Amino acid sequence: MTQTESFPNRHVAVYGALRSGTTLLRLMLDAHSQLACPGETDFLFDHLRGSDPSTPYDRNVLERSRIYRAHRDMYADQPLSELTPTAFVNRIAGPNKIAVLMLHRHISRALALFPDLRIVHLLRDPRDVARSSIGMGWAGNVYYGIDHWLDTEADWTNVSPQVPHENVLTVHYENLISEPEATLRAMCSFLNVDYEPAMLEYDKTSTYSKPSKELTFQWKHKQSQREIALVENKIGKLLTDRGYEPSGVVPHAPSVLEKASLKFDNKRAQWTRRVRRYGIVDPLIIALARKLNAPELSAAAQRRLDDITIKHLK
């Protein structure tokens, strides 16, 4: 069976929370001769005007997205009237490849536009995701660092019953790291393409190193028992539902005062890191514009922050 016979619309998606290994997997997939995976594509579904994949975007709105701007050369010659989700996917795929969309949110929107979408559901131990979120400056403690993982998986819980079983492949980050070739072979089989050794040579063209088992289950020696107890309580049954074993630490539900302290600590740490990296003026402008629901007021400030962010990306 040829690729075009297998996937007449030539698109699939990798869906997983931020800090779950999506960038590493993207590099592996993009190294395949039949797969096109240029980067994150959440922007495709962040700014939809409706549920019709032929409905054009507002380019001015897209221009506010750092991810879109990073890849707009791919779409620069596309007339505004033709700048649609379908046009984006077709441009990514080109004449003879499968477009791989990298998504962290809005999976329901993606499926509304592309009902036949095949999905690789990428999972990482949420306790490691929570810890990694702190390192990125997105949270000040693990209690809040787990929130985006919970949001991503809540969306998946809601939408997964609507997706045919044969259209989903669950991949655990820990298996991708410990058994990379076997995991990629299974993924290639799911995508109806042959495995290519080049998929594990991404380190030659990127700043990412070869898979190391030291990257898995770091929470076991980098989180305190209190942190583990807070996170496992917040995750609840979803931890085992997603294939991860409880630590054995008794889950702890924070009191009202503890929640207030965790919230304050989270905000303080986030703002400290933002000011240290970006200064005080631009973050304040963005915060004010968000309060006023006027994103156009923060466009210039956001671009300055984005330029700094790009310098810190791996």
Summary of the structure (lengths in Angstrom):
residues: 314
radius of gyration: 20.2
end to end distance: 38.1
largest distance: 61.0
contacts: 921
relative contact order: 0.14
helix: 58%
strand: 8%
